[in-house]
Amino acid sequence: MALLKSETAGMSDTTKTTAGQRANVVAFGAAAREIERLRAQQHRDPLPFLPRGGVKAGEWQPDLYGMPKDPGVESPVEPIGYEGDVYYFIDSRGQFRALKAEKLNQVGIQDLFSATPNYPKFIHPRRSKEIRNPKTQEIIKESEIVSFEADDIKEMLFLACSRKGFFSPENKMRGRGSWTFKSGNLVYHAGDCLWKCERGKFVEMPTGVHEGNLYPHLSALPAPWTEELTAEDNPAKALLAGFRKSKWLRPDVDPVLLLGWIGGAYLGGALDWRPSALLLGDKGTGKSTLQNTLKVLFGDALFHSSDSTAAGIYQAMGHDSRAVALDEMEPGMDARKASNIADLMRSSASGAIGRRGSSDGTANAYQMRSAFLFSAINNPLHTAADLSRVAVLRMLPFDKDSEKPESINADTAGPKVLAQMMRAWGDNGQGFKYQYERFAEALKQGGHDKRGQDTYGTLLACAAMMLGDELAGEMGVKVGPEEERWWTEHLSIDSLPEVEDATPNYRQCLDRILTTTVKEWRNSSHNTIGQVLQELRTVDADGMAASDEARVSRDKAKQEINIAGFGLLNTREVVATVIRAAAQKGIQIKQEAALQEFGLPEAGWVLAVPNKSNKVSKHLEGSDWQLGGWKDALRQCPIAGVMIGRSEINRVVIDGVQQRCTLVVLDRYHQAPEK
């Protein structure tokens, strides 16, 4: 969706000139930096026979790592360390390289020093033999540097990597996008250089190793806008105005959350928690158009796809913390493919490390720190773990007379948003941490747990940072000081439709057990265990009809549930074995005391779910619990007395065999809160 008005729309001639002058300064500054880089590259590799810093070829002094230390003789290739039989370097082009020992031959060394081909000839020269007159021994042709001694350079690089020590890119590599230094200051890796903002001024830094982390030289992303950014120039104003031209289920909430997602997407790896967003709506609501707007806004700072796999995403992203936008993420897509993408989104939110096996038997690690945005007609995310990380933004169809948003300036909008977020990150104690904490407290008052506070608190904090107090007030957005309480009501946990279906894992598991068709019941009038239990609820625990509506007897229900691979008992049957065992030892235990001891009600039905069972596994085929995870899932229930697994009473005869079970007290389960 083309959302941002032109830079000069509605401004006076003076303002236009000022904005144009600032744009020219930014463009000229970028061009000057590029020219300076090219000049520096040309001058840093003189011919090998020329002295460097007063040092002649091959006469340099080593530092502690065995590399040249003389001023002007520093190596353009930086050894970083080793891991197993792999050696890591920053090559002469600034790229991160991982080379096995056998690759450091003549060609491999030339590759490493390809941007400075004269340097290896200077550092370890291989000279031609001088030519003399055989009679007079007069020198006809002096010895010349013709190449380099590959073995000497190889030994030098091996030694330096060994002395630098163990290095693993698994947690030291920082690709393109935003990160933080140890001081907490934000640094933006633009591929060909790094940027940081100090007291409102932008400072350019070279790629390489900083504070023990590696920022490799990569293809360039748009740099931040380095000139002054006024409230009128701030793209957040036009972006939010454009978002509001779409139709939303929550017109005062969803455009602000989308704006916050854009800000958070630029911060990426600098955040402790990266929330995702889901644009949900039927055809004709503008989802794909919005996705196109994001592509224009972010440019190469966004990974966008309408048909990708989890592996395709993390392989393309590498170690970048760029944003990820996926269009047409529908429930109808391959279930495993969708599940893997959801898993990737979850791990990216927290920055957890994932691992995948490779064809050569080695484990490959990946770590993503990206904010995800999905768009779909039907919600592809259903688990509580997924929905707690995603803000669902519901879009409604456009009216026929809806005003179309104007186009964005692809050259300046993204850099300006990035600059705004970088300036606001640590803004004199009013930066991200401050913004997040005040919104998190407001959301807590609205019933959100820590995960909800992280997700929505981060989105609101980023929206506040993008807008600033002045622009937020002008746009009527309640993100200013003392206004965060507005979100306590308008983003309360009870107001979120997606939370209604975000049932806990234990409840999803048991509901799956109760509602899955039992294939073994070929001649039964029932289809599911839940149906049998519902009809059984009209029968008391002694098997007597509680009303004229009873359609299944106690014995029939026990038989059918046993055929399905489960057990059915009343609470008195559960403790009967304990009472009998005690009686054999001469100990008399009253039934009421036994029920109280094990936290069971005096009457009621109990479903026994075997902890291990081929029948249960088959019954749960295609689910997350099929391979035996149902036991642990059921026991995650936080409500005391719903799931009972005490060893004294959990042995139940099913299919003629005693099996250890998890006992579900059904009345308590149905009465337990859904969340």
C-alpha positions as CSV (number, residue, x, y, z in Angstrom):
1,M,0.0,0.0,0.0
2,A,1.5,3.3,-1.0
3,L,1.4,5.2,2.2
4,L,3.8,8.0,2.6
5,K,3.1,11.4,1.2
6,S,5.8,13.1,-0.8
7,E,8.4,14.9,1.1
8,T,7.2,18.3,0.0
9,A,3.4,17.9,0.0
10,G,1.7,20.9,1.7
11,M,4.9,22.7,2.6
12,S,5.9,26.3,1.9
13,D,8.7,27.1,-0.7
14,T,11.1,27.8,2.2
15,T,10.4,24.4,3.8
16,K,10.8,22.7,0.5
17,T,14.2,24.2,-0.1
18,T,15.3,23.3,3.4
19,A,14.2,19.7,3.0
20,G,15.8,19.6,-0.4
21,Q,19.1,21.0,1.0
22,R,19.1,18.4,3.8
23,A,18.5,15.6,1.2
24,N,21.4,16.9,-0.9
25,V,23.7,17.0,2.2
26,V,22.9,13.4,2.9
27,A,23.5,12.3,-0.7
28,F,26.7,14.3,-1.0
29,G,27.9,12.9,2.3
30,A,27.3,9.3,1.2
31,A,29.1,10.0,-2.1
32,A,32.1,11.6,-0.4
33,R,32.4,8.6,2.0
34,E,32.4,6.2,-0.9
35,I,35.1,8.2,-2.8
36,E,37.2,8.3,0.3
37,R,36.9,4.5,0.7
38,L,38.0,4.0,-2.9
39,R,41.0,6.3,-2.5
40,A,42.1,4.6,0.7
41,Q,41.9,1.3,-1.0
42,Q,44.1,2.5,-3.9
43,H,46.8,3.9,-1.6
44,R,47.0,1.0,0.9
45,D,48.7,-1.5,-1.4
46,P,51.8,0.0,-3.0
47,L,54.1,-2.1,-5.2
48,P,55.9,-4.8,-3.2
49,F,59.4,-3.4,-3.6
50,L,58.5,0.0,-2.1
51,P,59.0,0.5,1.6
52,R,55.9,0.8,3.9
53,G,56.3,3.1,6.8
54,G,60.0,3.0,6.4
55,V,60.1,-0.8,6.5
56,K,61.5,-2.8,3.6
57,A,59.9,-5.9,2.2
58,G,60.3,-8.9,4.4
59,E,61.9,-6.9,7.3
60,W,58.9,-6.3,9.5
61,Q,58.6,-7.1,13.2
62,P,55.9,-9.5,14.6
63,D,53.4,-8.7,17.3
64,L,52.2,-11.1,20.0
65,Y,50.2,-13.0,17.4
66,G,53.0,-13.2,14.9
67,M,51.5,-10.6,12.6
68,P,53.3,-7.5,11.4
69,K,53.1,-4.7,14.0
70,D,55.1,-1.9,12.3
71,P,53.1,1.2,11.5
72,G,52.0,1.2,7.9
73,V,52.7,-2.6,7.6
74,E,49.5,-3.8,9.3
75,S,47.9,-6.8,7.5
76,P,44.7,-6.2,5.5
77,V,43.7,-9.8,6.4
78,E,42.8,-10.2,10.1
79,P,43.0,-13.6,11.7
80,I,40.1,-14.1,14.2
81,G,40.6,-17.6,15.6
82,Y,39.9,-21.3,15.0
83,E,37.2,-23.9,15.5
84,G,38.2,-27.5,14.9
85,D,39.9,-27.7,11.5
86,V,38.4,-24.4,10.4
87,Y,40.3,-21.1,10.5
88,Y,38.4,-17.8,10.6
89,F,39.5,-14.5,9.0
90,I,38.4,-11.1,7.8
91,D,39.8,-10.9,4.3
92,S,41.2,-7.9,2.5
93,R,37.7,-7.0,1.2
94,G,36.3,-7.0,4.8
95,Q,34.4,-10.2,4.4
96,F,34.2,-13.0,7.0
97,R,35.9,-16.1,5.8
98,A,35.9,-19.7,7.1
99,L,38.7,-21.8,5.6
100,K,39.9,-25.3,6.2
101,A,43.7,-25.8,6.5
102,E,44.1,-27.3,3.0
103,K,42.5,-24.2,1.5
104,L,45.3,-22.0,2.7
105,N,47.4,-22.8,-0.4
106,Q,48.8,-20.4,-3.0
107,V,45.4,-19.8,-4.5
108,G,43.6,-19.5,-1.1
109,I,46.1,-16.9,0.1
110,Q,45.7,-14.9,-3.1
111,D,42.0,-15.0,-2.5
112,L,42.3,-13.7,1.0
113,F,44.5,-10.8,-0.1
114,S,42.6,-10.2,-3.4
115,A,42.0,-6.5,-2.6
116,T,45.7,-6.0,-1.8
117,P,47.5,-8.4,-4.1
118,N,50.9,-6.8,-3.4
119,Y,50.8,-7.3,0.4
120,P,51.7,-11.0,0.5
121,K,54.6,-10.3,-1.9
122,F,55.8,-7.5,0.5
123,I,55.4,-9.5,3.7
124,H,57.0,-12.8,2.6
125,P,58.6,-12.1,-0.8
126,R,59.8,-14.7,-3.1
127,R,62.6,-13.3,-5.2
128,S,64.0,-14.2,-8.5
129,K,67.7,-15.0,-8.8
130,E,69.9,-12.2,-9.8
131,I,71.6,-12.6,-13.2
132,R,75.4,-12.2,-13.5
133,N,77.8,-12.2,-16.3
134,P,79.4,-15.6,-16.1
135,K,82.8,-14.3,-16.8
136,T,83.0,-11.1,-14.9
137,Q,80.3,-11.9,-12.3
138,E,78.9,-8.4,-12.9
139,I,75.2,-8.2,-12.1
140,I,73.2,-7.9,-15.3
141,K,69.7,-8.1,-13.6
142,E,69.0,-7.5,-10.0
143,S,66.9,-9.9,-7.9
144,E,63.2,-9.0,-8.1
145,I,60.1,-9.8,-6.0
146,V,58.1,-12.0,-8.3
147,S,55.6,-13.7,-5.9
148,F,55.3,-14.7,-2.2
149,E,56.3,-17.7,-0.1
150,A,53.0,-19.4,0.5
151,D,54.3,-21.7,3.2
152,D,55.6,-18.8,5.3
153,I,52.3,-16.8,5.0
154,K,50.3,-20.0,5.8
155,E,52.4,-20.6,9.0
156,M,52.0,-16.9,10.0
157,L,48.2,-17.1,9.6
158,F,47.9,-20.5,11.4
159,L,50.0,-19.2,14.3
160,A,47.9,-16.0,14.6
161,C,44.6,-17.9,14.6
162,S,45.9,-20.3,17.2
163,R,47.1,-17.5,19.4
164,K,43.8,-15.6,19.0
165,G,42.1,-18.7,20.4
166,F,38.8,-20.5,19.9
167,F,36.2,-18.6,18.0
168,S,32.7,-19.7,17.1
169,P,30.5,-17.6,14.8
170,E,27.5,-19.2,16.4
171,N,27.2,-16.5,19.0
172,K,29.9,-14.0,17.9
173,M,28.7,-13.1,14.4
174,R,26.5,-10.1,13.9
175,G,25.1,-9.5,10.4
176,R,23.3,-6.6,9.0
177,G,20.7,-4.8,11.2
178,S,20.7,-3.3,14.7
179,W,22.7,-4.5,17.7
180,T,24.0,-3.1,20.9
181,F,27.5,-2.6,22.3
182,K,28.3,-3.6,25.9
183,S,27.5,-0.1,27.0
184,G,24.0,-0.5,25.7
185,N,24.5,1.9,22.8
186,L,22.8,0.9,19.6
187,V,24.9,0.2,16.5
188,Y,23.5,-0.4,13.0
189,H,25.4,-2.7,10.7
190,A,24.7,-1.3,7.2
191,G,26.8,-4.1,5.5
192,D,29.7,-2.0,4.3
193,C,30.1,0.0,7.6
194,L,28.7,0.5,11.1
195,W,26.7,3.5,12.4
196,K,26.1,4.7,15.9
197,C,24.4,7.8,17.2
198,E,26.2,9.9,19.8
199,R,24.5,13.0,21.2
200,G,22.2,13.1,18.1
201,K,25.1,12.9,15.7
202,F,25.8,9.9,13.5
203,V,29.3,8.4,13.5
204,E,30.5,5.9,10.8
205,M,32.7,3.0,11.9
206,P,34.5,0.2,9.9
207,T,33.3,-3.3,9.9
208,G,35.4,-5.9,11.7
209,V,35.7,-7.1,15.3
210,H,34.2,-4.8,17.9
211,E,34.1,-5.8,21.6
212,G,34.7,-9.4,20.7
213,N,31.9,-9.6,18.2
214,L,32.4,-9.8,14.5
215,Y,30.6,-7.5,12.1
216,P,31.6,-8.8,8.7
217,H,31.6,-6.7,5.5
218,L,28.5,-7.5,3.5
219,S,26.4,-6.0,0.8
220,A,25.3,-2.6,1.7
221,L,21.9,-1.6,3.2
222,P,20.6,2.0,3.2
223,A,22.4,4.1,5.8
224,P,20.5,6.2,8.4
225,W,19.5,9.7,7.6
226,T,22.4,11.7,9.0
227,E,20.9,15.2,8.8
228,E,18.4,16.9,11.1
229,L,15.0,15.2,11.2
230,T,12.1,17.5,12.2
231,A,8.6,16.4,13.3
232,E,7.4,17.5,9.9
233,D,10.1,15.4,8.1
234,N,9.4,12.4,10.3
235,P,7.9,9.6,8.0
236,A,5.9,8.3,11.0
237,K,3.4,11.1,10.5
238,A,2.6,10.1,6.9
239,L,2.9,6.4,7.6
240,L,0.3,6.5,10.4
241,A,-2.0,8.7,8.3
242,G,-1.8,6.2,5.5
243,F,-2.4,3.2,7.8
244,R,-5.5,4.9,9.1
245,K,-7.0,5.0,5.6
246,S,-7.3,1.3,5.7
247,K,-10.2,-0.2,7.6
248,W,-9.4,-2.0,10.9
249,L,-11.4,-3.8,13.5
250,R,-9.7,-1.5,16.0
251,P,-9.0,1.7,14.1
252,D,-7.5,3.5,17.2
253,V,-5.2,0.5,18.1
254,D,-4.1,-1.5,15.0
255,P,-2.4,1.3,13.0
256,V,-0.4,2.2,16.0
257,L,0.7,-1.3,16.6
258,L,1.7,-1.7,12.9
259,L,3.7,1.5,13.2
260,G,5.4,0.1,16.3
261,W,6.2,-3.1,14.4
262,I,8.0,-1.1,11.8
263,G,10.1,0.6,14.5
264,G,10.8,-2.7,16.2
265,A,11.7,-4.3,12.9
266,Y,14.5,-1.8,12.4
267,L,15.8,-2.4,16.0
268,G,15.9,-6.2,15.5
269,G,18.9,-7.6,17.3
270,A,19.1,-4.7,19.8
271,L,15.8,-5.8,21.4
272,D,15.6,-8.5,24.1
273,W,12.2,-9.5,22.6
274,R,11.1,-9.2,19.0
275,P,7.3,-9.2,18.6
276,S,5.6,-10.3,15.4
277,A,2.5,-9.0,13.7
278,L,-0.2,-10.8,11.7
279,L,-2.3,-8.9,9.1
280,L,-5.5,-10.8,9.0
281,G,-8.3,-10.1,6.6
282,D,-10.3,-11.3,3.6
283,K,-9.5,-10.5,0.0
284,G,-9.8,-6.9,-0.8
285,T,-8.7,-5.6,2.5
286,G,-5.2,-4.4,1.4
287,K,-2.9,-6.9,3.0
288,S,-0.7,-7.6,0.0
289,T,-0.6,-3.9,-0.8
290,L,0.6,-3.2,2.7
291,Q,3.3,-5.8,2.3
292,N,4.4,-4.1,-0.9
293,T,4.6,-0.8,1.0
294,L,6.9,-2.5,3.5
295,K,9.2,-3.7,0.7
296,V,9.5,-0.2,-0.6
297,L,10.0,1.3,2.9
298,F,12.7,-1.2,4.1
299,G,14.3,-2.0,0.7
300,D,17.1,-4.5,1.2
301,A,16.6,-4.3,5.0
302,L,13.6,-6.6,4.6
303,F,13.4,-10.3,3.7
304,H,10.1,-10.7,1.9
305,S,8.6,-13.8,0.4
306,S,5.1,-15.2,-0.5
307,D,6.4,-18.8,-0.6
308,S,9.3,-19.8,1.5
309,T,10.3,-22.4,4.0
310,A,11.9,-22.0,7.4
311,A,15.2,-23.3,6.0
312,G,15.0,-20.9,3.1
313,I,14.4,-18.0,5.5
314,Y,17.3,-18.6,7.9
315,Q,19.7,-19.6,5.2
316,A,19.0,-16.4,3.3
317,M,19.1,-14.3,6.4
318,G,22.4,-15.7,7.7
319,H,23.3,-13.8,10.8
320,D,21.3,-10.7,9.8
321,S,18.7,-9.2,12.2
322,R,16.7,-7.7,9.3
323,A,12.9,-7.9,9.4
324,V,11.0,-10.8,7.8
325,A,7.7,-10.3,6.0
326,L,5.7,-13.3,4.7
327,D,2.7,-12.9,2.5
328,E,-0.1,-15.5,2.0
329,M,0.7,-17.5,5.1
330,E,-2.5,-19.6,5.0
331,P,-3.6,-22.6,7.2
332,G,-4.0,-24.5,3.9
333,M,-0.3,-24.5,3.2
334,D,1.7,-27.6,4.0
335,A,1.2,-28.2,7.7
336,R,4.8,-29.1,8.4
337,K,6.0,-26.1,6.4
338,A,3.8,-23.7,8.4
339,S,4.8,-25.3,11.7
340,N,8.5,-24.9,10.9
341,I,8.0,-21.2,10.1
342,A,6.1,-20.7,13.3
343,D,8.9,-22.4,15.2
344,L,11.4,-20.1,13.5
345,M,9.3,-17.1,14.5
346,R,9.2,-18.3,18.1
347,S,12.9,-18.8,18.4
348,S,13.6,-15.5,16.7
349,A,11.5,-13.6,19.2
350,S,13.8,-14.6,22.0
351,G,17.0,-15.1,20.0
352,A,17.2,-18.8,20.9
353,I,19.7,-20.9,18.9
354,G,18.3,-23.5,16.6
355,R,20.2,-26.5,15.1
356,R,19.7,-28.5,11.9
357,G,21.6,-31.6,10.8
358,S,23.4,-31.6,7.4
359,S,24.1,-34.3,4.9
360,D,27.7,-34.7,6.1
361,G,26.6,-35.5,9.6
362,T,27.5,-32.2,11.2
363,A,25.1,-30.0,13.2
364,N,24.5,-26.5,11.8
365,A,23.5,-23.9,14.3
366,Y,21.4,-20.8,13.4
367,Q,20.2,-17.9,15.4
368,M,17.7,-15.4,14.3
369,R,16.9,-12.0,15.9
370,S,14.3,-10.7,13.5
371,A,10.8,-9.3,13.8
372,F,8.3,-11.3,11.7
373,L,5.2,-10.0,9.9
374,F,2.6,-12.4,8.3
375,S,-0.5,-11.8,6.3
376,A,-3.3,-14.3,5.8
377,I,-7.0,-14.6,5.2
378,N,-7.4,-17.3,7.9
379,N,-5.2,-17.3,11.0
380,P,-2.4,-19.9,10.6
381,L,-1.3,-19.6,14.2
382,H,-3.3,-21.4,16.9
383,T,-1.0,-22.4,19.8
384,A,-0.8,-20.3,22.9
385,A,3.0,-20.1,22.3
386,D,2.5,-18.6,18.8
387,L,-0.3,-16.2,19.7
388,S,1.5,-14.8,22.7
389,R,4.3,-13.5,20.4
390,V,2.0,-12.0,17.7
391,A,-0.2,-9.0,17.5
392,V,-3.2,-9.9,15.3
393,L,-4.2,-6.8,13.3
394,R,-7.6,-7.5,11.7
395,M,-8.3,-5.7,8.4
396,L,-11.8,-5.1,7.0
397,P,-12.8,-4.6,3.3
398,F,-12.3,-1.2,1.8
399,D,-15.3,1.0,1.0
400,K,-15.8,1.8,-2.6
401,D,-15.1,5.5,-1.9
402,S,-12.1,4.9,0.3
403,E,-9.3,7.4,-0.2
404,K,-6.2,5.9,-1.5
405,P,-2.9,6.6,0.4
406,E,-0.2,8.4,-1.5
407,S,3.1,7.0,-2.6
408,I,6.2,6.9,-0.4
409,N,9.7,8.2,-1.1
410,A,11.7,5.0,-1.4
411,D,15.0,6.8,-1.1
412,T,14.4,8.7,2.1
413,A,11.5,7.2,4.1
414,G,13.4,4.1,5.4
415,P,16.6,5.9,6.3
416,K,14.6,8.5,8.2
417,V,12.7,5.9,10.2
418,L,16.0,4.2,11.0
419,A,17.5,7.5,12.1
420,Q,14.5,8.3,14.3
421,M,14.8,5.0,16.1
422,M,18.5,5.3,16.6
423,R,18.2,8.8,18.0
424,A,15.4,7.7,20.3
425,W,17.0,4.5,21.5
426,G,18.9,6.0,24.5
427,D,17.4,9.5,24.4
428,N,18.5,11.0,27.7
429,G,16.9,8.4,29.9
430,Q,13.7,8.6,27.8
431,G,14.7,5.8,25.4
432,F,13.5,2.3,24.7
433,K,13.9,1.0,28.3
434,Y,11.9,3.8,29.8
435,Q,9.2,3.6,27.1
436,Y,8.9,-0.2,27.4
437,E,8.6,-0.2,31.3
438,R,5.8,2.3,31.4
439,F,3.7,0.5,28.8
440,A,4.5,-2.9,30.3
441,E,3.2,-1.7,33.7
442,A,0.0,-0.5,32.0
443,L,-0.5,-3.8,30.2
444,K,0.1,-5.7,33.4
445,Q,-2.8,-3.7,34.9
446,G,-4.8,-4.9,31.9
447,G,-4.2,-8.6,32.8
448,H,-1.2,-9.4,30.5
449,D,1.4,-11.8,31.7
450,K,5.1,-11.2,31.0
451,R,4.9,-12.5,27.5
452,G,2.0,-10.2,26.7
453,Q,3.9,-7.3,28.2
454,D,6.9,-8.1,26.1
455,T,4.9,-8.3,22.9
456,Y,2.6,-5.4,23.1
457,G,4.9,-3.3,25.4
458,T,7.6,-3.4,22.8
459,L,5.3,-2.5,20.0
460,L,3.9,0.5,21.9
461,A,7.4,1.6,23.0
462,C,8.6,1.6,19.5
463,A,5.5,3.5,18.3
464,A,6.2,6.1,20.9
465,M,9.8,6.4,19.9
466,M,8.9,6.8,16.2
467,L,6.3,9.5,16.8
468,G,7.8,11.5,19.7
469,D,5.6,13.4,22.1
470,E,5.0,16.3,19.8
471,L,3.9,14.3,16.8
472,A,2.0,11.8,18.9
473,G,-0.1,14.7,20.3
474,E,-0.6,16.1,16.9
475,M,-1.8,12.7,15.5
476,G,-4.0,12.0,18.6
477,V,-2.1,8.8,19.6
478,K,-2.1,8.0,23.3
479,V,1.6,7.2,23.8
480,G,2.7,10.4,25.6
481,P,3.6,10.8,29.3
482,E,0.7,9.7,31.6
483,E,-1.3,8.4,28.6
484,E,-0.1,4.8,28.8
485,R,-3.1,3.9,31.0
486,W,-5.3,4.3,27.9
487,W,-3.8,1.0,26.7
488,T,-4.7,-0.8,30.0
489,E,-8.3,-0.7,28.8
490,H,-8.0,-0.8,25.0
491,L,-5.4,-3.6,25.0
492,S,-6.6,-5.5,28.0
493,I,-6.2,-9.2,27.9
494,D,-10.0,-9.7,27.7
495,S,-10.2,-7.4,24.6
496,L,-8.0,-9.6,22.4
497,P,-10.0,-12.0,20.2
498,E,-7.0,-14.1,19.5
499,V,-6.5,-14.8,23.2
500,E,-9.9,-16.5,23.5
501,D,-8.6,-19.4,21.5
502,A,-5.1,-19.4,23.0
503,T,-5.8,-22.4,25.3
504,P,-3.0,-23.9,27.3
505,N,-1.1,-26.9,26.1
506,Y,-2.7,-29.3,28.6
507,R,-6.2,-28.3,27.6
508,Q,-5.4,-28.5,23.8
509,C,-4.1,-32.0,24.4
510,L,-7.0,-33.3,26.4
511,D,-9.5,-31.6,24.0
512,R,-7.8,-33.4,21.1
513,I,-8.2,-36.7,23.0
514,L,-11.9,-36.0,23.7
515,T,-12.8,-34.9,20.2
516,T,-10.9,-37.2,17.9
517,T,-12.9,-39.8,16.2
518,V,-12.2,-43.3,17.6
519,K,-11.6,-45.6,14.6
520,E,-12.0,-48.8,16.7
521,W,-15.7,-48.0,17.3
522,R,-16.9,-49.5,14.0
523,N,-20.4,-50.5,15.3
524,S,-20.8,-47.9,17.9
525,S,-23.4,-45.1,17.9
526,H,-20.7,-42.8,19.3
527,N,-17.8,-41.1,17.4
528,T,-15.7,-39.6,20.1
529,I,-14.7,-40.1,23.8
530,G,-16.1,-36.7,24.6
531,Q,-19.5,-37.8,23.2
532,V,-19.6,-40.9,25.4
533,L,-18.6,-38.8,28.5
534,Q,-21.2,-36.2,27.8
535,E,-23.9,-38.8,27.7
536,L,-22.4,-40.5,30.8
537,R,-22.8,-37.3,32.7
538,T,-26.5,-38.1,32.9
539,V,-25.6,-41.2,34.8
540,D,-24.4,-41.0,38.4
541,A,-21.1,-42.5,39.5
542,D,-22.9,-45.7,40.7
543,G,-24.3,-46.3,37.2
544,M,-27.8,-45.3,38.0
545,A,-29.6,-43.0,35.6
546,A,-29.7,-39.4,36.9
547,S,-32.4,-38.5,34.5
548,D,-34.6,-39.9,31.8
549,E,-32.1,-38.5,29.2
550,A,-29.4,-41.1,30.0
551,R,-28.5,-42.9,26.7
552,V,-25.3,-44.8,27.8
553,S,-24.9,-47.1,30.7
554,R,-21.9,-47.1,33.0
555,D,-20.7,-50.6,31.7
556,K,-21.2,-49.6,28.1
557,A,-19.2,-46.4,28.5
558,K,-16.4,-48.3,30.3
559,Q,-16.3,-50.9,27.5
560,E,-16.1,-48.4,24.6
561,I,-13.5,-46.2,26.3
562,N,-11.4,-49.3,27.1
563,I,-11.6,-50.3,23.4
564,A,-10.2,-46.8,22.5
565,G,-7.2,-47.4,24.8
566,F,-8.3,-45.4,27.8
567,G,-9.8,-46.2,31.2
568,L,-12.9,-45.0,33.0
569,L,-13.4,-45.1,36.7
570,N,-15.4,-43.3,39.4
571,T,-13.4,-41.7,42.2
572,R,-14.3,-44.5,44.7
573,E,-12.9,-47.1,42.3
574,V,-9.7,-45.1,42.1
575,V,-9.0,-45.4,45.8
576,A,-10.4,-48.9,46.2
577,T,-7.0,-50.5,45.4
578,V,-5.3,-48.5,48.1
579,I,-8.0,-49.5,50.6
580,R,-7.7,-53.2,49.8
581,A,-3.9,-53.1,49.9
582,A,-4.0,-51.5,53.4
583,A,-6.6,-54.0,54.6
584,Q,-4.3,-56.9,53.6
585,K,-1.7,-55.3,56.0
586,G,-4.3,-55.1,58.7
587,I,-4.8,-51.4,58.3
588,Q,-8.3,-50.0,58.0
589,I,-8.8,-46.9,55.8
590,K,-12.1,-45.2,55.4
591,Q,-13.2,-44.3,51.9
592,E,-13.7,-40.7,52.8
593,A,-10.2,-40.5,54.2
594,A,-8.6,-42.1,51.1
595,L,-10.5,-39.7,48.8
596,Q,-9.3,-36.7,50.9
597,E,-5.7,-38.1,51.0
598,F,-5.5,-38.1,47.2
599,G,-7.4,-34.9,46.6
600,L,-10.4,-36.6,44.9
601,P,-14.0,-35.6,45.2
602,E,-16.4,-38.1,46.8
603,A,-18.1,-38.8,43.5
604,G,-17.4,-38.2,39.9
605,W,-15.9,-39.7,36.8
606,V,-12.2,-40.1,36.1
607,L,-10.6,-40.7,32.7
608,A,-7.4,-42.7,32.8
609,V,-4.9,-41.8,30.1
610,P,-2.0,-44.3,29.8
611,N,1.4,-42.7,30.0
612,K,2.6,-45.0,27.3
613,S,0.3,-46.6,24.7
614,N,0.3,-47.5,21.0
615,K,-3.4,-46.9,21.0
616,V,-3.2,-43.4,22.5
617,S,-0.4,-42.6,20.0
618,K,-2.5,-43.7,17.1
619,H,-5.5,-41.8,18.5
620,L,-3.3,-38.6,18.6
621,E,-1.9,-39.2,15.1
622,G,-0.9,-36.0,13.4
623,S,-0.8,-34.0,16.6
624,D,2.1,-32.5,18.6
625,W,1.7,-35.2,21.2
626,Q,1.6,-38.2,19.0
627,L,5.1,-39.5,19.9
628,G,4.4,-39.7,23.7
629,G,4.2,-36.1,24.8
630,W,0.7,-36.3,26.1
631,K,1.7,-37.3,29.6
632,D,3.9,-34.2,30.2
633,A,1.3,-32.0,28.4
634,L,-1.5,-33.1,30.7
635,R,0.6,-32.7,33.8
636,Q,1.3,-29.1,32.9
637,C,-2.2,-28.3,34.2
638,P,-1.7,-25.6,37.0
639,I,-5.0,-26.3,38.7
640,A,-4.6,-28.7,41.6
641,G,-6.7,-31.8,41.6
642,V,-7.5,-31.8,37.9
643,M,-4.6,-34.1,36.7
644,I,-3.5,-36.7,39.2
645,G,-0.4,-38.9,38.7
646,R,0.4,-40.3,42.2
647,S,1.9,-43.7,41.9
648,E,-0.2,-45.3,44.6
649,I,-3.4,-44.9,42.6
650,N,-2.5,-44.5,38.9
651,R,-2.2,-48.2,37.9
652,V,-5.4,-48.9,35.9
653,V,-6.3,-52.1,34.0
654,I,-6.7,-51.3,30.3
655,D,-7.0,-54.0,27.7
656,G,-6.4,-56.6,30.4
657,V,-3.0,-55.0,31.4
658,Q,-2.2,-52.7,34.3
659,Q,-0.8,-49.4,33.0
660,R,0.5,-46.3,34.7
661,C,-1.9,-43.5,33.8
662,T,-2.6,-39.8,34.3
663,L,-6.0,-39.5,35.9
664,V,-8.2,-36.7,34.7
665,V,-11.0,-35.7,37.2
666,L,-13.5,-34.7,34.5
667,D,-15.8,-32.4,36.5
668,R,-12.8,-30.4,37.7
669,Y,-11.4,-30.2,34.2
670,H,-14.6,-28.8,32.8
671,Q,-14.8,-26.3,35.6
672,A,-11.2,-25.2,35.3
673,P,-10.5,-21.7,33.8
674,E,-9.7,-21.8,30.1
675,K,-6.6,-19.7,30.5
